[in-house]
Amino acid sequence: MTDIRVPKFNSNDSSYVLVEWLVEDGQRAGTGDPIAVLETSKATEELVAEQDGFVWQAVPVNADCPPGTVIARLTPENARPTPAPNATAGGSALAADPRDGRPDAFGRAAAGAAVASGPGPEADPVSAAEAGSGPVSGDRSAHRPLVTGPAQELIDELGIDPAEVRRLGVSVVRRADIERLAADRPARSGPSDGPPRGTAAQAPGGPPGSASGAESGSVPGGVPYPLSRVQRAVARAVRTSHETVPAAYTVVRADVGAALELSARLTREVRRPVSLPELVTCAVARLHETFPLFFATLVDDGHAMPAEVPNVGVTFDAGEGLYVPVVHDAARRPVREVAHLLMKYRLAAITGDFRESDLAGANIVVTLHHDGDVTLAIPLIFPGNVCALAVTAPQDELRLEAGAVVSRTITNIGLAYDHRLINGRDAALFLGALKELLEAPEKAVS
């Protein structure tokens, strides 16, 4: 018998939510087959079978699963293993759902309140399915989707009618689904329909916690404004960064006219949108060999661990929350591949459909500031990184050269850096090398 345990996906979360079983209880799975989906603060992640065997579920859908939790057991024969109390790696029992058995939006008991080891042999199969401990058979799932704990909390908070949730047409309702549903409610309800009494108002510009909703002026005073899980994860990263990183900042101006011309040509050639973010990502990766400490990890106050390859994180915020997906081993990737990957990430930023592996492993970050009125931005150095770059939108500029007025297109590129490892001279050299690559952009993509 082999235990399948929940790994530590990231340093931001102490627990994850099991949102979906991909195999039925007792079903055979092959090595590498996905068997379950867990939701972190920013992404969903599949767990796979580490060997062939029959899968026996140990926790119900909607359960909170700290790292180390045994969520399933694999056996070589088709025989259920002896039930055992579930425990995390630290030996504590699996915590019950914080709603303590309170019914969800469809009148079911909270899945986390079910017995962690799953229903016993005499359990009613219909009630077990409705409680979220296994797949729902027949046409019942079409009317009663499974609702994750975070999603149910937001449903309760916003007073959303269960009928609206059913119309989403998904079998597993996640918090991101409810955030998108809430974002559409004012437009569908009309201006006279306000939020239910005692619930938080939903801004029409985005989900709870999104900047666009807050800036629209539609959030009434005196009413609690719910922050999304994504925004709470951002807050934790910001707090940790400010508490632990002694940051400094340097900015240069680069002429990106040639880079924009190359971008237009490459877009036609590779049949993918290629713009300044793609070229900056490629250029930053090319600097890894010359400036390895800019991609390092500070181990302690006396040691740093250089990265073997440049993994470049790129920020995306489409109104659904701030995400930093990663172009892994970016130096070896041709511009066509980088363009394809960043387009995939742009679409995922709209839907929130990231995998944890998309968001993990960055050793330097490029933050993008597309608003033409933003001329300077100081990026956050994410905990574990040494540097972060900020790239503003290109601006036309007139200047005097040899007695003649000429036009050029410039962008400001700022570097925030950990002063424990990087000094001002090094930062200036790094930015100078990056500027040189962007002003002769063929070198950045060769």
C-alpha positions in Angstrom: 0.0 0.0 0.0 1.3 3.5 -0.9 0.1 6.7 0.6 -0.5 9.7 -1.6 0.4 12.8 0.4 -0.2 16.5 -0.4 3.1 18.2 -1.2 4.1 21.7 -0.2 3.2 23.7 -3.4 4.3 27.1 -2.2 5.4 29.2 0.8 2.3 31.4 0.9 -0.3 28.7 2.0 -0.5 26.5 5.0 -3.4 24.5 3.6 -5.0 23.7 0.3 -8.6 22.6 -0.7 -9.3 19.4 -2.4 -11.8 20.5 -5.1 -12.2 17.5 -7.3 -11.5 13.8 -7.5 -10.6 12.7 -11.0 -11.0 9.0 -10.3 -13.7 7.2 -8.5 -13.1 5.5 -5.2 -11.6 2.1 -5.9 -10.8 2.9 -9.6 -7.5 1.6 -11.0 -5.0 4.3 -12.1 -1.7 4.0 -13.9 1.6 5.6 -13.0 1.4 9.4 -13.7 -2.4 9.5 -14.0 -4.0 12.5 -12.4 -6.2 11.5 -9.6 -7.2 14.7 -7.7 -7.2 18.5 -8.1 -6.2 20.8 -5.2 -6.8 24.6 -5.0 -4.1 26.9 -3.6 -4.4 30.6 -3.1 -3.6 31.3 -6.7 -3.9 28.2 -8.8 -5.1 24.6 -9.1 -2.8 21.7 -9.1 -3.3 18.0 -10.0 -1.9 15.2 -7.9 -0.9 12.0 -9.8 -0.5 8.4 -8.9 3.1 7.5 -8.3 2.6 3.9 -9.4 0.0 1.6 -10.7 -2.8 0.6 -8.4 -6.3 1.0 -7.1 -7.1 4.4 -5.6 -8.9 4.6 -2.3 -10.0 8.1 -1.3 -9.0 9.2 2.2 -10.5 12.7 2.3 -13.7 14.2 0.9 -14.1 16.9 -1.7 -13.9 20.4 -0.2 -11.6 19.2 2.7 -8.8 21.5 3.9 -5.5 19.6 3.3 -2.3 20.9 4.9 1.0 19.7 3.3 1.6 16.1 4.3 -2.0 15.1 4.4 -2.7 11.6 3.1 -5.5 12.1 0.6 -5.5 8.7 -0.9 -4.0 5.2 -0.7 -2.9 3.0 -3.6 -3.1 -0.8 -3.3 -2.0 -3.4 -5.8 -5.2 -5.5 -5.3 -8.8 -4.3 -5.6 -9.4 -4.3 -1.8 -10.0 -1.3 0.4 -7.2 -0.8 2.9 -8.1 -0.8 6.6 -9.3 2.8 7.5 -6.9 4.8 9.6 -7.1 8.3 11.1 -5.8 10.8 8.6 -2.9 12.9 9.7 -0.6 15.5 8.3 3.2 15.0 8.3 3.3 16.6 11.7 0.9 14.0 13.2 -2.1 16.3 13.7 -5.6 15.1 12.6 -7.1 16.6 9.5 -9.0 19.8 10.5 -12.7 19.9 9.9 -14.1 22.5 7.6 -14.4 25.8 9.4 -18.1 26.0 8.6 -18.6 23.1 11.1 -21.1 21.2 9.1 -23.2 24.2 8.2 -25.2 23.5 4.9 -23.8 24.8 1.7 -25.7 26.8 -1.0 -27.6 23.6 -2.0 -28.5 22.4 1.5 -25.7 19.9 1.8 -23.6 19.5 4.9 -20.1 21.0 4.5 -17.8 18.4 3.0 -15.1 19.1 5.5 -17.4 18.0 8.3 -17.6 14.5 6.9 -15.3 11.8 8.3 -11.9 12.3 6.9 -11.4 8.6 6.0 -14.5 8.7 3.8 -17.9 7.0 4.1 -18.0 3.6 5.8 -19.4 0.5 4.1 -22.9 1.2 5.4 -23.1 4.8 4.4 -25.9 5.9 2.2 -24.4 6.4 -1.3 -26.6 9.3 -2.2 -26.0 11.3 0.9 -22.3 10.6 0.7 -22.1 11.9 -2.8 -24.1 15.0 -1.9 -21.8 15.6 1.0 -18.9 15.8 -1.4 -17.1 12.6 -0.4 -17.1 11.2 -3.9 -18.3 11.7 -7.5 -22.0 12.4 -7.9 -23.8 9.8 -10.1 -26.7 10.2 -12.5 -28.0 13.6 -13.4 -27.7 14.9 -9.8 -24.4 16.8 -10.5 -26.1 18.9 -13.2 -28.3 20.4 -10.5 -26.1 20.2 -7.4 -22.5 21.0 -8.2 -19.8 20.6 -5.6 -18.9 23.9 -3.9 -15.5 24.4 -2.4 -15.2 25.9 1.1 -13.7 29.3 -0.1 -16.5 29.5 -2.8 -19.2 28.8 -0.2 -17.8 31.5 2.1 -18.1 34.0 -0.7 -21.6 32.8 -1.7 -22.7 33.4 1.9 -20.9 36.7 2.2 -22.5 38.1 -1.0 -25.9 36.5 -0.5 -25.8 34.8 -4.0 -28.9 32.7 -4.9 -28.0 29.0 -5.4 -29.9 29.1 -8.7 -27.3 31.6 -10.0 -24.5 29.2 -9.0 -26.2 26.3 -10.7 -26.4 28.3 -13.9 -22.6 28.5 -14.0 -22.8 25.0 -15.5 -19.7 23.7 -13.7 -19.4 20.5 -11.7 -17.0 22.0 -9.1 -17.6 25.6 -8.1 -14.5 27.4 -7.0 -14.1 30.8 -5.4 -12.8 32.3 -8.7 -16.1 31.2 -10.3 -18.1 33.1 -7.7 -15.9 36.1 -8.0 -16.6 36.3 -11.8 -20.3 35.7 -11.2 -20.4 38.5 -8.6 -18.6 40.8 -11.0 -21.4 40.3 -13.6 -24.3 40.7 -11.1 -24.6 44.6 -11.1 -24.7 44.6 -14.9 -27.5 42.0 -15.0 -29.4 43.1 -12.0 -29.8 46.8 -13.0 -28.8 49.9 -11.1 -31.7 49.7 -8.7 -30.6 46.3 -7.3 -28.2 46.7 -4.4 -26.5 44.1 -2.4 -28.6 42.1 0.1 -28.7 43.5 3.6 -25.8 42.5 5.7 -23.6 41.4 2.7 -20.6 43.0 1.1 -21.2 45.0 -2.1 -19.6 43.7 -5.3 -17.8 46.3 -7.4 -18.7 46.0 -11.1 -15.2 46.5 -12.3 -13.9 43.2 -11.0 -14.0 40.5 -8.3 -13.7 41.2 -4.6 -10.3 42.7 -4.0 -9.6 43.8 -7.6 -8.1 47.2 -8.1 -10.5 48.1 -10.9 -13.6 47.7 -8.7 -12.1 49.7 -5.9 -11.0 52.5 -8.2 -14.5 52.8 -9.9 -15.9 54.5 -6.8 -18.7 51.9 -6.6 -17.7 50.5 -3.2 -20.0 52.1 -0.6 -18.6 53.4 2.6 -19.3 51.5 5.8 -19.8 48.1 4.1 -17.1 45.4 4.4 -15.2 44.9 1.1 -14.1 41.2 0.8 -10.5 40.7 -0.5 -10.0 37.7 -2.8 -7.7 34.9 -2.0 -5.3 36.1 -4.7 -5.2 39.6 -3.1 -4.6 38.2 0.3 -1.7 36.1 -1.1 -0.3 39.3 -2.7 -0.6 41.1 0.7 1.4 38.3 2.4 4.2 38.6 -0.2 4.3 42.4 0.1 4.5 42.3 3.9 7.2 39.7 3.9 9.2 41.6 1.3 9.1 44.9 3.1 9.9 43.2 6.4 12.9 41.2 5.1 14.5 42.8 2.1 16.6 46.0 2.3 15.8 47.2 -1.1 17.4 49.9 -3.3 16.3 51.2 -6.7 17.9 52.5 -9.9 16.2 53.5 -13.2 17.5 54.0 -16.8 15.8 55.2 -20.0 16.1 53.1 -23.1 15.4 53.9 -26.8 13.0 51.1 -27.8 12.2 52.2 -31.3 14.2 49.5 -32.9 12.7 46.9 -30.5 9.2 47.9 -31.5 10.0 47.7 -35.2 11.5 44.2 -34.6 8.4 43.2 -32.6 6.1 44.1 -35.5 8.2 42.0 -37.9 8.4 39.1 -35.5 4.6 39.1 -35.0 4.1 38.6 -38.7 6.8 35.9 -38.8 5.9 33.8 -35.8 2.1 34.4 -36.0 2.0 35.3 -32.3 1.8 38.7 -30.7 5.4 39.8 -30.0 5.8 43.1 -28.1 8.1 44.7 -25.6 7.4 42.3 -22.8 8.5 39.3 -24.9 11.7 41.1 -25.9 12.4 42.2 -22.4 11.9 38.7 -21.1 14.4 37.3 -23.7 16.9 40.1 -23.0 16.8 39.7 -19.2 17.4 35.9 -19.7 20.5 36.6 -21.8 22.1 38.5 -18.9 22.1 35.5 -16.6 25.5 34.3 -17.6 27.1 37.7 -17.2 25.2 38.7 -14.0 24.5 35.4 -12.1 24.0 37.1 -8.7 21.0 39.0 -10.0 19.2 35.6 -10.4 20.5 34.1 -7.1 18.8 33.2 -3.9 20.1 34.6 -0.6 20.6 31.5 1.7 21.6 33.5 4.8 23.4 36.8 5.6 26.7 35.3 4.4 25.8 33.1 1.4 23.9 33.3 -1.8 23.0 30.4 -4.2 23.3 31.3 -7.9 20.6 29.9 -10.2 21.5 27.3 -12.8 19.1 28.8 -15.3 17.2 32.1 -15.6 13.5 31.6 -14.7 11.9 34.9 -15.5 8.6 35.8 -13.8 6.3 38.2 -15.7 3.4 40.1 -14.0 -0.2 40.0 -15.3 -3.2 41.7 -13.9 -6.3 41.4 -16.0 -8.6 42.6 -13.2 -8.9 39.1 -11.7 -5.9 39.5 -9.4 -2.1 39.9 -9.8 -0.3 36.8 -11.1 3.4 36.2 -11.7 3.7 33.2 -14.0 7.2 32.1 -15.0 9.1 31.5 -18.2 11.3 28.7 -17.0 14.9 28.4 -18.5 14.1 31.4 -20.6 17.6 31.8 -22.1 17.2 28.6 -24.1 13.7 29.5 -25.5 13.4 31.1 -28.9 11.2 34.2 -29.1 8.4 32.3 -30.8 8.2 30.0 -27.7 8.3 32.9 -25.3 5.5 34.7 -27.2 3.4 31.6 -27.2 3.8 31.1 -23.5 3.1 34.7 -22.5 -0.1 34.6 -24.6 -1.1 31.5 -22.7 -0.5 33.3 -19.5 -2.4 36.4 -20.6 -5.5 34.3 -21.2 -5.0 32.4 -17.9 -4.8 35.8 -16.0 -8.3 36.5 -17.3 -9.8 33.2 -16.1 -7.5 32.6 -13.1 -6.8 29.2 -14.7 -3.1 28.8 -13.6 -1.3 25.7 -12.4 0.9 26.0 -9.4 3.9 25.0 -11.6 3.2 28.0 -13.9 3.7 30.3 -10.9 6.6 28.6 -9.1 10.3 29.0 -9.5 11.0 32.6 -10.6 14.5 33.8 -9.8 13.9 37.3 -11.2 10.7 39.2 -12.0 9.7 41.7 -14.7 6.7 43.8 -13.8 4.8 45.4 -16.6 3.1 48.9 -16.4 1.0 49.4 -19.5 -0.7 52.7 -18.6 0.9 55.5 -20.7 0.7 58.0 -17.8 2.9 55.8 -15.6 6.5 57.0 -16.0 8.1 55.4 -12.9 7.3 52.3 -10.9 9.2 50.7 -8.0 8.5 46.9 -8.1 8.2 44.6 -5.2 11.1 42.2 -4.7 9.4 38.9 -4.2 10.6 36.9 -1.1 13.4 34.6 -2.2 14.4 36.8 -5.2 17.2 39.4 -5.3 15.9 41.7 -8.1 12.8 42.8 -9.8 12.4 45.0 -12.9 9.7 47.5 -13.8 9.1 48.4 -17.5 6.8 51.3 -18.3 4.9 51.8 -21.5 6.8 53.3 -24.5 6.6 57.1 -24.8 7.4 59.3 -27.8 10.0 62.0 -27.0 11.5 64.9 -28.9 15.1 65.8 -28.4 17.8 68.0 -29.9 20.6 66.2 -31.7 23.3 68.1 -33.6 21.1 71.1 -33.9 18.1 69.2 -35.2 14.9 68.1 -33.5 14.5 64.3 -33.7 11.9 61.9 -32.3 12.5 58.7 -30.5 10.5 56.2 -28.5 11.7 55.6 -24.9 10.8 53.5 -21.9 11.9 53.7 -18.3 13.3 50.5 -16.9 13.7 50.4 -13.1 15.6 47.8 -11.0 14.8 47.1 -7.4 17.5 45.1 -5.8 18.5 43.5 -2.5 21.3 45.7 -1.1 22.7 42.8 0.9 23.8 41.2 -2.3 23.8 43.9 -5.1 25.4 47.4 -4.9 24.6 50.5 -7.0 27.5 50.0 -9.4 26.4 46.5 -10.2 22.8 47.6 -10.7 23.9 50.3 -13.2 26.0 47.8 -15.1 23.1 45.4 -15.3 20.7 48.0 -16.5 23.3 49.3 -19.0 23.7 45.9 -20.5 19.9 45.4 -20.7 19.5 48.8 -22.3 22.1 47.8 -24.9 20.3 44.7 -25.8 17.0 46.5 -26.2 18.5 49.2 -28.4 20.1 46.5 -30.5 17.2 44.0 -30.1 18.4 41.4 -32.6 21.0 40.3 -30.0 18.2 39.7 -27.5 16.4 37.1 -29.6 19.4 35.5 -31.4 
